Amino acid sequence: MEAEVRPLPRFEYFSPSSLSEALKLMKDYQGKARLLAGGTDLVIKLKKRAVIPEAVIDLNKIAALSFIKFAGGSLHIGALTRLTEIKDSPVVKEKAPALVEAISVMASTQIRNRATLAGNLCNASPAADTAPALLVLDASVKLQSADGDRIVPLAQFFMGPEQTVRKPGEIMTEIIVPEPKGSSTFIKLGRRKAFTLSVAAVAAYAQVSKGKFTEVRVAMGAVAPTPLRAEKVEKALKGKEVSEENIAKASALVKIDCCPITDVRASAEYRTEVSAVLAKRALRKVSMGEK
Ligand SMILES: Cc1cc2nc3c(=O)[nH]c(=O)nc-3n(C[C@H](O)[C@H](O)[C@H](O)COP(=O)(O)OP(=O)(O)OC[C@H]3O[C@@H](n4cnc5c(N)ncnc54)[C@H](O)[C@@H]3O)c2cc1C
């Protein structure tokens, strides 16, 4: 049987060449416009009629939104920078290894060549792979509107599936990652090794001094309505000795922090169990240097 080819719904299309023009359009449409970056999420939703905007504002001609730079002690990644460019960037590899690991196991080369980091975050899927990595790196996002801008910690950005604190007139213009002092990693479990959405994903970050955890962050994806920090695990480890026993005990607390659903990819019970295993592996890697 041939798949039904559905045309896109009707909408106004704008392709501004400056951020100020795009912000003005966002203000004029008062929440009834959708931004287009790589389109790898949006175009599917348009075809399915999951969203029917009055206007689509294409960001692709705004060259000023595509950059990677290290300044003022932080890594700054422009909203329109493609995932491939981020993954291959030497400065991102050095300052944000967990982000590079997350992008490396996302989608396919073709998708990564189009897709953007801001698109992955603003789409706000509970399984967005870059989110746990950026959460443990303590990232923030810059949201800009015609009336000004604000910096929001990523930990406060997600509200629910496809919901964020971004206001209708705001455009995410950059992602900011402070220079880390410790090690970070990201581990994804999917139904295949590649080109698959996460059944569960865990990122971890640790700073270790004199054999003790001085800072520890753990974040999870695909196990709750939003990507989230595993705060109970973090509290249980901070100040504690780096040991197999402490890591194993703390990782089990992931089960309290998460609240997954059962869907076509996995059951809630499996997601819960496997998240604890992934947390243990990730924490060992960042604190004991294990592969
Ligand atoms: C085959 C396939 C496989 C995939 N595999 C994965 C995977 O393994 N892991 C994963 O996490 N995702 C995966 N995805 C999802 C998708 O590729 C990513 O979420 C991607 O990063 C989205 O970026 P984009 O630039 O294409 O976003 P778009 O589709 O252009 O936009 C997504 C949403 O974000 C909004 N938006 C975009 N840019 C901005 C901005 N600057 N400010 C405010 N709002 C903005 C748009 O309006 C839209 O609502 C997959 C998708 C496909 C089609």
The ligand as a Tripos MOL2 file, in Angstrom:
@<TRIPOS>MOLECULE
LIG
   53    58     1     0     0
SMALL
NO_CHARGES

@<TRIPOS>ATOM
      1 C1         14.4820   10.4860   11.4640 C.3       1 LIG1
      2 C2         14.6580   11.3330   12.6900 C.ar      1 LIG1
      3 C3         15.4690   10.8690   13.7150 C.ar      1 LIG1
      4 C4         15.6430   11.6600   14.8700 C.ar      1 LIG1
      5 N1         16.4390   11.1750   15.8780 N.ar      1 LIG1
      6 C5         16.5970   11.9080   17.0060 C.ar      1 LIG1
      7 C6         17.4090   11.4080   18.0830 C.ar      1 LIG1
      8 O1         18.0220   10.3280   18.0130 O.2       1 LIG1
      9 N2         17.4830   12.1690   19.2080 N.ar      1 LIG1
     10 C7         16.8380   13.3650   19.3380 C.ar      1 LIG1
     11 O2         16.9530   14.0150   20.3830 O.2       1 LIG1
     12 N3         16.0740   13.8590   18.3230 N.ar      1 LIG1
     13 C8         15.9400   13.1700   17.1760 C.ar      1 LIG1
     14 N4         15.1570   13.6560   16.1540 N.ar      1 LIG1
     15 C9         14.4530   14.9380   16.3180 C.3       1 LIG1
     16 C10        15.1070   16.1740   15.6420 C.3       1 LIG1
     17 O3         15.9760   15.8600   14.5980 O.3       1 LIG1
     18 C11        15.8450   17.0570   16.6620 C.3       1 LIG1
     19 O4         14.9550   17.3940   17.6950 O.3       1 LIG1
     20 C12        16.4680   18.2990   16.0410 C.3       1 LIG1
     21 O5         17.5280   18.7700   16.8460 O.3       1 LIG1
     22 C13        15.4720   19.4580   15.8390 C.3       1 LIG1
     23 O6         16.1710   20.5640   15.3260 O.3       1 LIG1
     24 P1         15.6510   21.3680   14.0510 P.3       1 LIG1
     25 O7         16.6170   22.4750   13.8280 O.co2     1 LIG1
     26 O8         15.4140   20.4480   12.9020 O.co2     1 LIG1
     27 O9         14.2670   21.9290   14.6090 O.3       1 LIG1
     28 P2         12.9580   22.3990   13.8340 P.3       1 LIG1
     29 O10        12.2020   21.2120   13.3440 O.co2     1 LIG1
     30 O11        13.2560   23.4680   12.8510 O.co2     1 LIG1
     31 O12        12.1860   23.0480   15.0730 O.3       1 LIG1
     32 C14        11.7480   22.2660   16.1670 C.3       1 LIG1
     33 C15        10.9000   23.1370   17.0950 C.3       1 LIG1
     34 O13        11.7040   24.1320   17.7190 O.3       1 LIG1
     35 C16        11.2620   25.4490   17.3730 C.3       1 LIG1
     36 N5         12.4820   26.2260   17.1610 N.ar      1 LIG1
     37 C17        13.5030   25.9490   16.3300 C.ar      1 LIG1
     38 N6         14.4800   26.8460   16.4730 N.ar      1 LIG1
     39 C18        14.0650   27.7160   17.4300 C.ar      1 LIG1
     40 C19        14.6550   28.8690   18.0380 C.ar      1 LIG1
     41 N7         15.8460   29.3270   17.6880 N.pl3     1 LIG1
     42 N8         13.9450   29.5080   19.0090 N.ar      1 LIG1
     43 C20        12.7260   29.0580   19.3890 C.ar      1 LIG1
     44 N9         12.1150   27.9940   18.8380 N.ar      1 LIG1
     45 C21        12.7980   27.3180   17.8720 C.ar      1 LIG1
     46 C22        10.4230   25.2690   16.1050 C.3       1 LIG1
     47 O14         9.4510   26.2990   15.9710 O.3       1 LIG1
     48 C23         9.7930   23.9140   16.3640 C.3       1 LIG1
     49 O15         8.6910   24.0360   17.2290 O.3       1 LIG1
     50 C24        14.9850   12.9140   14.9790 C.ar      1 LIG1
     51 C25        14.1920   13.3770   13.9190 C.ar      1 LIG1
     52 C26        14.0290   12.6020   12.7920 C.ar      1 LIG1
     53 C27        13.1690   13.1190   11.6690 C.3       1 LIG1
@<TRIPOS>BOND
     1     1     2 1
     2     2     3 ar
     3     2    52 ar
     4     3     4 ar
     5     4     5 ar
     6     4    50 ar
     7     5     6 ar
     8     6     7 ar
     9     6    13 1
    10     7     8 2
    11     7     9 ar
    12     9    10 ar
    13    10    11 2
    14    10    12 ar
    15    12    13 ar
    16    13    14 ar
    17    14    15 1
    18    14    50 ar
    19    15    16 1
    20    16    17 1
    21    16    18 1
    22    18    19 1
    23    18    20 1
    24    20    21 1
    25    20    22 1
    26    22    23 1
    27    23    24 1
    28    24    25 2
    29    24    26 1
    30    24    27 1
    31    27    28 1
    32    28    29 2
    33    28    30 1
    34    28    31 1
    35    31    32 1
    36    32    33 1
    37    33    34 1
    38    33    48 1
    39    34    35 1
    40    35    36 1
    41    35    46 1
    42    36    37 ar
    43    36    45 ar
    44    37    38 ar
    45    38    39 ar
    46    39    40 ar
    47    39    45 ar
    48    40    41 1
    49    40    42 ar
    50    42    43 ar
    51    43    44 ar
    52    44    45 ar
    53    46    47 1
    54    46    48 1
    55    48    49 1
    56    50    51 ar
    57    51    52 ar
    58    52    53 1
@<TRIPOS>SUBSTRUCTURE
     1 LIG1         1 GROUP 0 **** ****
